[in-house]
């Protein structure tokens, strides 16, 4: 689901909203190493339906995903949209967030914070690059390549620290992160970059001695469960409400 004022700005180009609606759902499939089969759309009709359809068609064409069906209604109030992406696993077992083991290395596929900077540029009308926020790209090929080698994997949608906390808690281990090893889009705002979210990079763990099929930054190590699920530069973090975006 995406709701105006919560997941996108009021008055934002609705074609970008349609693109993002497709992309963020496909990112969930990427985190499972899955091949997309199609999408189902729940759509509230409004005054800019043609522009929404343009963005939807662009996203479906870009990622090779057909629109299989869904439902439409006449909506009132803030615009809201729902989309379900269907996919087929490319590897068994399917990666999830519960498989991290002590001794594994922790990786992320790219820099965090680009979406935050893009949101601010769009909100403030500065003219700076906002593409990372408006039109993220799901890492589908990367997810399929990683599926056979990872022990756990998920996409970073709600902030790296919060998603690390969630994965470590699900796996009943501790993630020990090295802050300066984490790639960010704005070094001076590192703390914000690690909490903001909406970047849709892949966060994963794998045996430390296993070669990776793609480039990724090693950001820490998995340890047996300690005082909390997450430790950043020696500080134990056990309050998820302060680590990222909570729904």
PAVOFI-922076 format. One record per residue (C-alpha): x negated, y negated, z negated; residue in one letter. Coordinates in steps of 0.02 Angstrom, whole numbers, padded with zeros to 5 digits, always signed. Layout:
// residues N
XYZa...
END
This chain:
// residues 247
+00000+00000+00000x-00052-00179+00033x+00045-00325-00040x+00031-00509+00004x-00054-00608-00134x-00133-00451-00209x-00222-00363-00065x-00225-00504+00062x-00207-00692+00060x-00041-00777+00092x-00041-00841+00270x-00185-00729+00324x-00187-00673+00506x-00069-00524+00502x-00169-00437+00639x-00316-00428+00518x-00199-00359+00385x-00143-00221+00503x-00324-00177+00545x-00370-00169+00361x-00218-00064+00319x-00279+00068+00441x-00463+00052+00394x-00445+00070+00206x-00340+00226+00223x-00464+00303+00345x-00600+00263+00218x-00516+00386+00100x-00532+00518+00235x-00715+00471+00261x-00746+00505+00077x-00681+00682+00105x-00785+00709+00260x-00622+00726+00356x-00577+00700+00538x-00426+00584+00559x-00274+00658+00645x-00154+00512+00638x-00064+00384+00530x+00114+00357+00467x+00169+00176+00440x+00296+00100+00322x+00331-00075+00387x+00438-00219+00325x+00494-00322+00476x+00450-00506+00471x+00422-00656+00585x+00253-00601+00654x+00287-00422+00705x+00203-00439+00875x+00041-00500+00797x+00045-00355+00671x+00069-00233+00815x-00083-00307+00903x-00195-00280+00753x-00126-00106+00724x-00159-00057+00905x-00336-00126+00896x-00376-00026+00739x-00299+00135+00804x-00397+00118+00967x-00560+00074+00878x-00552+00229+00768x-00467+00347+00892x-00316+00375+00781x-00136+00388+00845x+00016+00314+00760x+00124+00468+00730x+00278+00386+00656x+00346+00309+00496x+00489+00193+00451x+00538+00009+00461x+00650-00099+00351x+00701-00282+00345x+00596-00354+00202x+00622-00498+00082x+00492-00591-00021x+00304-00558-00009x+00253-00450+00139x+00206-00271+00095x+00149-00125+00201x+00114+00058+00170x+00015+00179+00275x-00031+00363+00256x-00180+00434+00349x-00182+00619+00391x-00344+00713+00418x-00425+00882+00435x-00570+00935+00326x-00732+00960+00421x-00819+01058+00282x-00770+01172+00139x-00771+01141-00005x-00702+00967+00026x-00804+00837-00069x-00720+00755-00217x-00773+00653-00369x-00790+00800-00490x-00946+00887-00426x-01092+00779-00486x-01219+00880-00587x-01363+00833-00702x-01520+00814-00597x-01429+00748-00444x-01477+00581-00367x-01347+00444-00343x-01334+00354-00176x-01234+00218-00090x-01228+00192+00098x-01244+00002+00106x-01242-00168+00024x-01107-00217-00099x-01026-00389-00108x-01004-00429+00076x-00814-00419+00058x-00820-00537-00091x-00915-00666+00009x-00796-00644+00156x-00644-00666+00044x-00714-00827-00027x-00754-00894+00147x-00578-00857+00207x-00495-00925+00049x-00597-01085+00048x-00596-01112+00237x-00783-01135+00246x-00801-01055+00416x-00930-00931+00349x-00924-00750+00406x-00771-00663+00332x-00770-00507+00442x-00819-00386+00303x-00664-00434+00205x-00544-00451+00352x-00593-00300+00456x-00690-00168+00359x-00748-00013+00451x-00722+00160+00376x-00881+00266+00378x-00801+00416+00459x-00953+00486+00549x-01061+00460+00395x-00934+00551+00286x-00930+00701+00401x-01120+00707+00407x-01132+00699+00218x-00996+00825+00176x-01109+00980+00185x-01245+00906+00072x-01158+00804-00063x-01105+00867-00234x-00977+00726-00256x-00918+00581-00148x-00792+00438-00146x-00776+00269-00063x-00810+00107-00156x-00645+00014-00155x-00627-00056-00331x-00807-00102-00373x-00965+00002-00378x-00979+00006-00567x-00799+00057-00593x-00807+00191-00459x-00970+00258-00532x-00885+00263-00702x-00738+00358-00627x-00848+00485-00538x-00958+00514-00690x-00806+00535-00803x-00724+00657-00682x-00885+00756-00670x-00913+00749-00861x-01088+00679-00841x-01177+00512-00860x-01230+00403-00713x-01390+00307-00752x-01403+00163-00629x-01553+00052-00589x-01481-00119-00551x-01619-00184-00439x-01609-00027-00331x-01428-00065-00285x-01417-00159-00119x-01309-00316-00131x-01257-00452-00010x-01299-00594-00131x-01445-00564-00248x-01406-00716-00356x-01232-00644-00388x-01281-00463-00415x-01164-00435-00563x-01013-00496-00463x-01062-00392-00312x-01062-00234-00418x-00886-00266-00483x-00790-00348-00343x-00749-00201-00229x-00667-00193-00057x-00831-00144+00026x-00785+00036+00073x-00962+00100+00066x-00983+00283+00019x-01042+00326-00156x-01110+00502-00172x-01222+00619-00269x-01334+00755-00201x-01479+00862-00262x-01629+00746-00277x-01739+00855-00165x-01612+00876-00025x-01644+00777+00135x-01500+00664+00188x-01428+00658+00364x-01402+00469+00356x-01489+00319+00279x-01433+00278+00102x-01502+00188-00050x-01543+00291-00203x-01473+00192-00350x-01492+00309-00498x-01485+00483-00570x-01356+00599-00645x-01388+00656-00823x-01300+00767-00948x-01157+00673-01032x-01222+00543-01155x-01140+00403-01254x-01035+00346-01105x-01004+00393-00923x-01110+00248-00860x-01276+00169-00906x-01342+00018-00810x-01522-00034-00845x-01513+00040-01018x-01343-00035-01063x-01205+00090-01098x-01041+00043-01012x-00882+00123-01075x-00746-00007-01043x-00675+00019-00868x-00572-00141-00881x-00734-00241-00867x-00812-00143-00725x-00702-00179-00575x-00526-00195-00508x-00394-00095-00604x-00227-00062-00519x
END
